[in-house]
Amino acid sequence: MARTDRLRAAAVLAALAVLPMSGCAVIPVGGPFPIEEAGGGDSVTVPFQRMVAVEPEPGWSAQQVVEGLQAAMAAYADDPGILPKYLTEEARRVWKPDGPVTVIDNGFRFDDIVENKEKKETIVTILGTKIAQINEDDTYVPVDPADDNKVSRAITLVKDRNGDYRVNLLPQGLLLTDADVRRAYRSTNLYYLNGTAAGDREPDRLVADRVRLRIKATESFAETVVERVIQGPTSALQGAVGNEFPPGARVLSIRSSEDRVIINLAGPFTPSDTFREGLQAQLRASLSVNGLANGRSLEVQVEGEPFFTTGPLIVPANLPERWLAVEDRQVFYTSKGAVHILGTDGEGHPLVGPAGQPGETYSGFAISKDRDRIAALSTEGGIWVTRHAADGRWQQSIPGGTGKLTEPSWHRDGSLWTYDRQSGSVLRSYPSVGKGPEHVAAPALQGLDVTSLRMSRDGVRVAVRVGMKQVQVGALAGGGAGAMLSNFQTLISAEGDDEIRDIAWSDSEHLLVLVQTKAGQVVKEINVGDGETVQLPTTSKRLAWLAALGDVILATTEEGNEILEYGRDKQTWTPKPATAVDEPLFALG
């Protein structure tokens, strides 16, 4: 037996020696053990702790059996053979681990144990609070705090011929605690391409798809990530992004050395340079952004034959600019009906052309990707657009009644989007070619009071505010006449009398939400993939509007009309020199 094998065996035995009556142990996996001994490949892995469950022991009480059952659920993915030993033959036939994994808080408890002597059964009820579920496509979906999230799971036990308790009836699916999930799963970004699946949009950016992947003792985490990328996007991005891995692709092996990672694939791959560029981008981002294979080059093979090789992977991924979300970081703002550009001296200078002229006609400005066009709501009705040029003039692009359209939002392909609250429909136009407006299907939004619609900078996701109480996030699927806003899920709901005052994309993964509560204002930065939320420090000044781009977060104040910038390093809001400001702006904001 190898020395490390003896070490692992000793660790397991030591853990089992101190088991409580309910019988489970947590041992470290990875870390000091070479990954190939766990079935993976070299050091392309992450350390984690593995739950080791044991079989039920004679004489255990009903609660101890249920505790052991819970440990067996936590270990089920690694060792599915233990859990059935807690079940009667009837329960083994009926119970299935399939479906979403229910995640409850660590403070769950067991309700009073009820014995039914007439039926010769005992019921143990697990009481807890559901905090999330992990769907079969690996999406982690937090619960809405506004919902009733109490969990009550009744587990029925009977005694076998030896007088020991066994579970005869339990709800379908796995029930894990938050600690179980944190121990065995990792938040992971998979990367796909914008536009490919849409038909009429050329891909030019990577799109992050957030999942929770279970770490496996039998393979490196790099292999788990690549295999999951191959499967394709989650339901949140289904039909909205492209995947360059062809159907039937699979991972044969992943090996690594000090200076490179070798991925051997199989499947119907083609030699197309365009195809290879997108696939390379997906692989490099999915590995490097998740902290795997950093500093090493990537060698991809197809059934052992060279396919392509990359330079060393670093974070952020050193990909060609074509695939990176490198956006225009210039700060703009509006003042007295005119758009200003914030100079390096901290002062604002009016834009050249009609958009830089003060007045009371236009509001709700939006700036296109290349700064070549500015759109705004008009008091004359509808959305109007002008070129960013001295000879530009305002022209109506989307007609509509005064106060009936939401503020315009630019897509990176040059299209302009809004929601018509009067007809309850999404409208899109193409001002540069004089096309539109046209209706875009959005069946999930029918009947909703949509008060804001914002396209993300990658052109894939869309965020809508419903009334002043809720934010939903969906995606743009299909292309041309078949375009549709779909896959909507609730991101946040305001509780009680709270109101959602504004929303703004900071990048393609994070949405800023300004919430007004009785106690004051709160700015939340929410990862739209898994709902992970960071609450920014409050300020004594009342905020009115948000704008963001990456690490730069701006807000204007209701009193004083100044711009505040949030500094992540110092965790404070700092005023910028510009004054008489109405709204801060970024291109594609």
C-alpha positions in Angstrom: 0.0 0.0 0.0 1.4 3.4 -0.9 2.2 5.8 1.9 -0.6 8.2 0.9 -3.1 5.3 0.7 -2.2 4.4 4.3 -2.6 8.0 5.3 -6.1 8.2 3.8 -7.1 4.9 5.4 -5.9 6.1 8.7 -7.8 9.4 8.3 -11.0 7.5 7.6 -10.5 5.0 10.5 -9.8 7.9 12.9 -12.9 9.7 11.8 -15.0 6.5 12.1 -13.7 5.9 15.5 -15.3 9.0 16.9 -18.6 8.8 15.1 -21.7 9.8 17.1 -24.5 7.3 17.3 -26.1 8.7 14.1 -22.9 7.7 12.2 -21.2 10.1 9.9 -17.8 11.6 9.4 -16.2 14.4 7.4 -12.8 13.8 6.0 -10.6 16.0 3.9 -10.3 15.1 0.2 -7.8 16.7 -2.1 -5.3 19.1 -0.5 -2.4 16.9 0.7 -3.5 13.9 -1.4 -2.3 13.8 -5.0 -5.4 14.1 -7.2 -4.6 11.1 -9.3 -5.0 8.9 -6.3 -8.6 10.1 -6.1 -9.0 9.3 -9.8 -8.4 12.7 -11.2 -5.5 14.4 -12.9 -2.6 16.1 -11.1 -3.2 19.3 -9.3 -6.0 20.7 -11.4 -8.4 20.5 -8.4 -9.7 22.2 -5.4 -9.5 21.0 -1.8 -12.7 19.9 -0.1 -14.2 17.8 2.7 -16.1 14.6 1.9 -19.0 13.4 4.0 -18.6 9.7 4.8 -21.8 8.1 6.0 -22.0 4.7 7.8 -24.7 2.0 7.9 -27.3 2.1 10.7 -26.3 0.3 13.9 -28.5 -2.0 15.9 -30.3 -0.3 18.8 -30.4 3.2 17.2 -33.4 5.3 18.2 -35.8 6.6 15.5 -34.2 10.0 15.6 -30.7 8.6 15.3 -31.7 6.6 12.2 -33.1 9.8 10.7 -29.9 11.6 11.5 -27.9 8.9 9.8 -30.2 9.0 6.9 -29.5 12.8 6.6 -25.8 12.1 6.6 -26.3 9.4 3.9 -28.1 12.0 1.8 -25.2 14.3 2.1 -22.8 11.5 1.0 -25.2 10.1 -1.6 -23.4 11.4 -4.7 -20.1 9.9 -3.6 -21.5 6.7 -2.1 -25.1 5.9 -3.1 -24.9 2.4 -1.5 -25.3 3.5 2.1 -28.7 5.3 2.0 -30.7 2.3 0.8 -29.6 0.5 3.9 -31.7 2.9 6.0 -34.8 2.0 4.0 -37.3 -0.8 4.0 -37.7 -2.8 0.8 -40.9 -0.9 0.1 -39.2 2.5 0.5 -36.3 1.4 -1.7 -38.8 0.7 -4.5 -40.6 4.0 -4.2 -38.0 6.6 -3.2 -35.9 8.4 -5.9 -33.1 10.9 -5.4 -34.0 12.7 -8.7 -35.3 16.2 -9.0 -34.1 19.4 -7.4 -32.0 19.2 -4.2 -33.7 21.1 -1.4 -31.3 23.1 0.7 -32.3 24.0 4.3 -30.7 26.1 7.0 -28.2 24.5 9.4 -30.5 25.3 12.3 -33.1 22.7 11.4 -34.6 20.6 14.2 -36.5 17.5 14.8 -40.1 17.9 15.9 -41.8 15.7 18.5 -41.5 12.1 17.6 -44.9 10.5 17.2 -45.5 6.8 17.7 -48.6 5.2 16.2 -48.9 1.9 18.0 -51.9 0.9 16.0 -50.0 1.1 12.7 -46.7 0.1 14.4 -44.9 3.1 13.0 -43.0 6.1 14.2 -42.9 9.5 12.5 -40.0 11.9 12.9 -40.5 15.3 11.3 -37.6 17.5 10.2 -38.4 21.2 10.6 -36.3 23.9 8.9 -36.2 26.8 6.6 -35.6 26.3 2.9 -32.9 28.7 1.7 -32.5 27.4 -1.9 -32.7 24.5 -4.3 -30.2 23.1 -6.7 -31.9 22.2 -9.9 -31.0 19.3 -12.1 -29.2 21.6 -14.5 -27.0 22.7 -11.5 -28.5 26.1 -11.1 -28.6 27.4 -7.5 -31.9 29.1 -6.9 -32.3 31.0 -3.6 -35.8 31.2 -2.2 -37.8 34.5 -2.3 -37.9 35.8 1.3 -41.4 37.0 0.6 -42.6 33.3 0.3 -43.4 30.9 3.0 -40.1 28.9 3.2 -40.8 26.6 6.1 -40.0 23.0 5.4 -41.7 20.2 7.3 -40.6 16.7 6.2 -42.3 13.8 7.9 -40.3 10.5 7.8 -42.1 7.3 8.7 -40.2 4.5 10.3 -41.1 0.9 11.2 -39.2 -1.8 13.0 -37.7 -4.7 11.1 -37.7 -8.3 12.2 -34.7 -7.6 14.4 -36.6 -4.8 16.2 -34.4 -2.0 14.6 -35.9 1.1 13.0 -35.9 1.5 9.2 -37.4 4.2 7.1 -40.6 3.1 5.3 -41.7 6.4 3.8 -39.9 9.7 3.0 -40.4 12.6 0.6 -38.8 12.2 -2.8 -35.4 13.9 -3.6 -32.4 14.8 -1.6 -32.6 17.2 1.4 -29.2 18.8 2.3 -28.2 21.5 4.8 -26.4 24.6 3.8 -23.3 23.2 5.4 -23.6 20.1 3.3 -23.7 22.2 0.1 -20.8 24.5 1.2 -18.8 21.4 1.9 -19.4 19.5 -1.3 -20.3 22.1 -4.0 -18.5 25.0 -5.5 -19.9 28.1 -7.2 -18.6 28.0 -10.7 -18.9 30.1 -13.9 -19.3 28.3 -17.2 -18.7 30.4 -20.3 -20.7 30.4 -23.5 -20.9 32.8 -26.5 -23.4 35.5 -27.0 -25.2 35.6 -30.3 -24.5 32.2 -31.8 -27.8 30.7 -30.9 -29.7 33.8 -31.8 -29.2 33.4 -35.5 -28.7 37.1 -36.4 -26.1 38.2 -33.9 -22.4 37.6 -34.5 -20.8 36.4 -31.2 -18.4 38.8 -29.8 -18.5 38.2 -26.0 -18.4 35.4 -23.5 -21.4 35.0 -21.2 -21.1 33.6 -17.7 -23.5 30.9 -16.6 -23.4 30.4 -12.9 -23.8 26.9 -11.5 -23.1 24.9 -8.3 -21.0 21.9 -9.2 -20.5 19.0 -6.8 -16.8 18.1 -6.3 -16.1 14.5 -7.0 -13.4 12.4 -5.4 -13.1 10.3 -8.6 -12.1 13.2 -10.9 -10.3 16.5 -10.9 -12.5 19.6 -10.6 -11.1 20.7 -14.0 -12.6 17.6 -15.6 -15.9 18.3 -13.8 -16.0 21.9 -15.2 -15.1 20.9 -18.7 -17.7 18.1 -18.8 -20.3 20.5 -17.5 -19.5 23.2 -20.2 -19.9 20.5 -22.9 -23.4 19.8 -21.7 -24.5 23.3 -22.5 -26.1 26.2 -20.7 -28.6 26.1 -17.9 -32.3 26.9 -18.3 -31.6 30.6 -17.6 -29.7 30.9 -20.9 -31.3 28.1 -22.9 -31.7 29.3 -26.5 -29.9 32.5 -25.8 -26.2 31.6 -26.0 -24.0 29.4 -28.2 -21.8 26.4 -27.3 -19.0 25.5 -29.6 -18.7 22.0 -28.2 -20.6 19.7 -30.6 -23.2 17.2 -29.5 -21.4 14.0 -28.5 -18.3 15.6 -27.3 -16.8 14.2 -24.1 -13.7 14.4 -22.0 -11.3 11.4 -22.2 -8.7 12.7 -19.8 -7.2 15.8 -18.2 -3.5 15.8 -17.1 -1.3 18.5 -15.9 2.3 19.3 -15.2 4.1 22.3 -13.9 3.7 24.4 -17.1 0.7 23.0 -19.0 -2.7 21.3 -18.8 -3.5 18.6 -21.4 -7.2 18.1 -22.2 -7.9 15.1 -24.4 -11.4 15.2 -25.9 -13.4 13.0 -28.2 -16.3 13.8 -30.5 -17.2 15.3 -33.9 -14.9 18.3 -33.8 -14.2 20.3 -37.0 -11.0 22.1 -38.1 -12.7 25.5 -38.7 -10.7 28.4 -37.3 -13.8 30.3 -36.3 -15.2 27.3 -34.4 -11.8 26.7 -32.8 -11.5 30.4 -31.6 -14.9 30.2 -29.8 -14.2 26.8 -28.2 -10.8 28.0 -27.1 -12.4 31.1 -25.5 -14.9 29.0 -23.6 -12.3 26.6 -22.3 -9.8 29.3 -21.3 -12.4 31.4 -19.4 -14.1 28.4 -17.7 -10.8 27.1 -16.4 -8.9 30.4 -15.5 -11.8 32.4 -14.0 -12.5 29.5 -11.7 -8.9 29.4 -10.5 -8.0 26.2 -12.3 -4.7 25.7 -14.3 -3.6 29.3 -13.7 -0.2 30.2 -15.1 -0.1 27.1 -17.3 -0.6 26.8 -21.0 -3.5 24.7 -22.3 -3.0 21.9 -24.8 -6.2 20.5 -26.3 -6.2 17.2 -28.1 -8.9 15.2 -29.9 -8.4 11.5 -29.3 -4.7 12.1 -28.6 -4.1 14.2 -31.7 -3.1 17.9 -31.3 -6.0 20.3 -31.8 -4.8 23.7 -30.4 -2.5 25.1 -27.8 -2.9 28.4 -25.8 -0.5 30.6 -23.9 -0.4 30.6 -20.1 -3.8 31.1 -18.4 -4.1 34.0 -16.0 -6.9 35.7 -14.2 -8.6 37.6 -15.7 -8.3 35.2 -18.6 -5.8 36.6 -21.2 -8.2 36.2 -24.0 -8.3 38.3 -27.2 -10.2 41.6 -26.7 -12.9 40.1 -29.0 -14.1 37.9 -26.1 -13.6 40.2 -23.1 -16.2 42.6 -21.7 -13.9 45.6 -22.3 -16.5 48.4 -22.4 -16.4 52.2 -22.7 -15.6 53.4 -19.1 -16.3 57.0 -19.9 -18.7 58.6 -17.3 -21.6 60.7 -18.6 -24.3 62.5 -16.8 -27.4 64.5 -17.5 -28.0 68.0 -16.2 -31.0 70.3 -17.0 -32.1 68.1 -19.9 -28.6 67.9 -21.5 -26.0 65.1 -21.6 -22.5 65.9 -20.3 -19.2 64.0 -20.5 -17.2 64.0 -17.4 -13.7 65.2 -18.1 -10.4 64.1 -16.5 -10.5 67.4 -14.6 -13.7 66.2 -12.9 -15.8 68.8 -14.6 -18.6 68.1 -17.1 -18.7 69.3 -20.7 -21.9 69.2 -22.9 -21.9 66.7 -25.7 -21.6 68.0 -29.2 -24.9 68.1 -31.0 -28.6 68.2 -29.9 -28.2 65.9 -26.9 -25.9 68.5 -25.3 -28.4 71.3 -25.5 -30.3 72.0 -22.2 -34.1 72.0 -22.2 -37.2 70.3 -20.8 -38.1 68.1 -23.8 -36.0 65.1 -23.3 -35.3 62.8 -20.3 -34.3 59.2 -19.5 -31.2 59.3 -21.8 -29.3 56.2 -23.0 -26.0 56.1 -24.9 -25.2 53.5 -27.6 -22.2 51.2 -27.5 -20.0 53.4 -29.8 -21.4 56.7 -28.4 -22.6 57.5 -31.9 -26.3 57.8 -30.9 -28.3 59.1 -27.9 -31.8 58.1 -27.2 -34.3 59.7 -24.8 -38.0 59.9 -23.9 -39.7 63.0 -25.2 -42.5 65.1 -23.8 -43.9 65.0 -27.4 -44.4 61.2 -26.9 -42.3 58.2 -27.8 -38.5 57.7 -27.9 -36.4 59.9 -30.0 -32.8 59.4 -31.2 -30.1 61.8 -32.3 -26.6 61.3 -33.6 -23.6 62.4 -31.5 -22.6 65.0 -34.0 -22.9 68.8 -34.5 -25.3 68.3 -37.5 -27.4 65.7 -35.7 -31.1 66.2 -35.1 -33.7 64.4 -33.0 -35.9 61.9 -34.8 -38.6 59.7 -33.4 -37.6 56.0 -33.4 -40.4 54.5 -31.3 -43.8 56.2 -31.1 -45.8 56.0 -27.9 -48.0 58.0 -25.6 -46.4 60.4 -23.1 -45.4 58.4 -20.0 -46.3 55.1 -21.6 -42.9 53.8 -22.6 -40.1 52.8 -20.2 -36.7 54.6 -20.6 -34.8 53.3 -23.6 -32.1 50.7 -23.4 -29.5 50.0 -26.1 -28.5 46.5 -27.2 -24.9 46.1 -28.2 -26.0 45.3 -31.8 -27.4 48.8 -32.2 -31.0 48.0 -31.5 -33.1 50.1 -29.1 -35.5 48.6 -26.6 -38.4 49.7 -24.5 -41.6 48.4 -22.9 -44.9 49.9 -24.0 -47.0 49.9 -20.8 -50.1 50.9 -22.7 -50.1 47.9 -25.0 -48.2 45.6 -22.7 -45.5 44.7 -25.3 -41.8 44.9 -25.8 -40.7 47.1 -28.7 -37.4 47.2 -30.6 -36.1 49.5 -33.3 -32.8 49.9 -35.3 -32.2 53.7 -35.5 -29.0 53.5 -37.6 -30.9 51.9 -40.5 -34.3 53.4 -39.8 -35.9 50.0 -39.1 -38.8 49.5 -36.7 -40.3 49.6 -34.3 -41.3 45.9 -34.1 -42.9 43.8 -31.4 -40.7 41.2 -29.6 -42.5 38.3 -28.0 -42.3 38.2 -24.2 -45.1 36.0 -23.0 -43.8 35.9 -19.4 -44.3 39.7 -19.1 -47.9 39.8 -20.2 -50.2 41.3 -17.5 -47.2 42.6 -15.5 -46.7 46.3 -14.6 -43.2 46.6 -16.2 -41.7 50.0 -15.1 -38.1 49.5 -16.3 -36.4 47.3 -18.9 -32.6 47.0 -19.1 -30.6 45.0 -21.6 -27.3 43.7 -20.2 -24.0 44.7 -21.9 -23.4 41.3 -23.4 -26.7 41.5 -25.2 -28.1 38.3 -23.7 -29.8 39.0 -20.4 -32.5 41.4 -19.7 -33.7 42.8 -16.3 -37.2 44.2 -15.7 -38.6 46.0 -12.7 -42.2 45.0 -12.1 -44.1 47.9 -10.4 -41.9 49.1 -7.6 -41.9 45.7 -5.9 -40.0 43.1 -7.9 -37.1 42.5 -10.3 -37.1 39.7 -12.8 -34.2 38.6 -15.1 -34.6 36.8 -18.4 -32.7 36.3 -21.6 -33.0 37.2 -25.3 -33.4 34.0 -27.2 -33.8 33.4 -31.0 -33.1 35.9 -33.7 -34.9 38.0 -36.3 -38.7 37.5 -36.3 -38.2 34.6 -33.9 -36.6 36.8 -31.2 -38.2 36.4 -27.7 -37.5 37.5 -24.2 -37.9 34.4 -22.1 -36.5 32.3 -19.2 -37.6 34.9 -16.6 -37.0 34.3 -13.0 -37.6 36.5 -9.9 -34.3 38.0 -8.7 -35.6 40.0 -5.7 -38.9 41.1 -4.2 -39.4 44.1 -1.9 -41.0 43.2 1.4 -43.8 45.1 3.1 -43.8 48.8 2.2 -40.3 48.6 0.7 -39.9 49.9 -2.8 -37.3 49.2 -5.6 -36.3 52.6 -6.9 -33.8 51.8 -9.6 -31.8 49.0 -11.2 -28.5 49.1 -13.2 -26.2 46.4 -14.7 -22.7 46.6 -13.3 -21.5 43.8 -15.6 -23.2 40.9 -17.4 -23.5 38.9 -14.1 -24.4 41.5 -11.5 -27.3 43.8 -11.2 -27.5 46.8 -8.7 -30.8 47.3 -7.0 -31.7 50.5 -5.0 -34.3 49.6 -2.4 -36.1 52.2 -0.2 -37.0 50.8 3.2 -38.5 52.3 6.3 -35.1 52.4 7.8 -33.5 54.1 4.8 -32.0 53.1 1.5 -30.1 50.0 0.6 -28.0 49.3 -2.5 -27.7 45.6 -3.3 -25.3 44.0 -5.8 -26.9 40.7 -6.9 -25.3 37.9 -8.9 -28.1 37.1 -11.3 -26.8 33.5 -11.7 -27.2 32.3 -8.1 -28.7 35.3 -6.2 -25.5 35.9 -4.1 -26.0 39.4 -2.7 -23.6 42.0 -1.4 -25.1 44.9 0.4 -23.1 48.1 -0.1 -22.5 50.5 2.8 -25.2 53.1 3.3 -24.8 56.8 2.9 -26.5 59.6 4.8 -27.4 61.2 1.5 -30.6 60.1 -0.3 -29.8 58.4 -3.6 -31.9 58.8 -6.7 -30.3 57.0 -9.7 -27.7 54.3 -10.2 -25.1 53.7 -13.0 -22.3 51.1 -12.9 -19.6 49.5 -15.0 -17.6 46.8 -13.5 -16.0 48.0 -10.3 -17.2 51.6 -10.8 -20.5 52.3 -9.1 -22.1 55.8 -9.3 -25.2 57.3 -7.9 -26.8 60.7 -7.8 -28.4 62.3 -4.8 -31.9 63.7 -4.6 -30.6 66.7 -2.6 -27.6 68.6 -3.8 -27.7 66.9 -7.3 -24.1 65.5 -7.1 -22.5 62.3 -8.2 -21.3 59.9 -5.6 -18.8 57.1 -6.4 -18.6 54.0 -4.4 -15.0 52.9 -3.7 -14.7 49.2 -3.1 -11.3 49.6 -1.5 -12.4 52.0 1.1 -16.1 50.9 1.3 -17.3 54.5 1.1 -19.3 56.8 -1.1 -17.2 59.8 -2.3 -18.6 62.9 -4.1 -17.2 63.8 -7.5 -16.7 67.5 -8.6 -19.6 67.7 -11.1 -22.7 69.5 -9.8 -26.3 70.0 -10.8 -26.4 66.4 -11.9 -29.7 64.5 -12.6 -28.6 61.0 -13.6 -25.2 59.3 -14.1 -24.7 57.3 -17.3 -22.4 54.8 -19.0 -22.7 53.7 -22.6 -25.0 50.6 -22.8 -26.0 51.3 -19.2 
